[in-house]
Amino acid sequence: MFDQIIYLDNAAATRLDERVLEAMKPYFFDIYAVATSQFGYSLGIDAKDALDGARAFIAATLGAHPEEFIFTSGSTESSNMALKGVALALGDKKGRHLVTTAIEDFPVLHSARALEKQGFQVTYLGVDQYGRIDLDALRAAIRPDTILVSIQSANQEIGTLQDLESIAAITHERGVLLHTDATHAFPRVPIDVRQIPVDLITVSAHLIHGPKGIGGLYVREGTPLAKWMDGGFQEFNLRGGVENIPGAVGFSKAVELVTPEETARLREMRDRLIERLLKVPHSQLNGHPTERLPQNANISFRFVEGESILLHLDMRGFAVSTGSACFSRSLEASHVILGIGGNHERAHGSVRFTFGRYNKMEDVDLVSQAMEEVVQSLREISPLGKEA
């Protein structure tokens, strides 16, 4: 084993910040009551205060009111709640048509496909070579029976940022609800719902050095949203179940610890890595060259398999992924790379590097050198490498 792994897969999960853990500890061992016990004894009141405080802080980061933020078990549940909750609320009243993109993350894509099996119609917008939608195509896709548009803030694999402000202006003008999956963007890429009329926003703690198993859904006041998972009356009667108070407190602390200065440092590492790796022959940047997540670099290398690169880097003490984390153990080509016009070779040869709080500029130089050596050695033993 290596003394220290250089972890560059922070778009899959991040190391918990010790300060987040310290903030959570009292709610495991001291204030361990559920928030619904507030009407019975002081321990429940303290638990409710902690939950309310965490909710208010995260909501304020979005420019929202506390009662507009629902805690969930993570981004998967939040996106399921958004799509299925709106479908249940409006399907029999306004229409049964939704619009999304072909490169969404699985919680949105699979929720949309599940709704199709229930008789809903879904339009999947294509994207350009950088992963951005065409705004005119969005306008054309919205129909009188469209009840929801769901377009991610940032792509989980290639890091491309969508023009959310323009997208929201279109949906708002057409009177259609807008959901955005901001799992990979929030809070490093700010969203202020007072300025951008987004109706539902999916967020999560696990990519900002917070705990796993906690996320949230912003729901603009007045947005039709049916309760789709039965249970108790928690979370404004929209999500039943005992509240994860340690998780909520940890999520809030994790959001607090994200600073513009840290995000700028991640961007510097990203840019340096892209500059270094594009010097490798037959390499290509995936995603938008400038409108991309500050922590994301995704590059394809011809004549080699990303899976082989991953394994060789792992033997050298580096942790990266091929495409998204969902594809790291699959032989299927990335739907995102194919969606931006790439072929199967480009998809299989793609490697995603994502930075976090505990990375240093030295990591960029080390992984760059390792990549140069690994790609060269793999091409030398590959039949495809002769072409290179």
Buried (B, 14 or more C-beta within 10 A) or exposed (E): EEEEEBBBBBBBBBEBBEBBBEBBEBBEEEBEBBBBBBEEEEBBBBBBEBBBBBBBBBBEBBBBBBEBBBBBBBBBBBBBBBBBBBBBBBBEEBBBBBBBBBBBBBBBBBBBEBBEEEEBBBBBBEBBEBBBBEBEBBEEBBBEBBBBBBBBBBBBBBBBBBEBEEBBBBBBEBEBBBBBBBBBBBBBBBBEBEEBBBBBBBBBBBBBBBBBBBBBBBBBEEBBBBBBBEEEEBBEEBBEBEBBBBBBBBBBBBBBBBEEEBBEBBBBBBBBBBEBBEEBEBBBBBBBEEBBBBBBBBBBBBBBBBBBBBEBBEEBBBBBBBBBBBBBEEEEBBBBBBBBEBEEBBBBBBBBBBBBBBBEEEBBEBBBEBBBEBBBBBBEEBEBBEEB
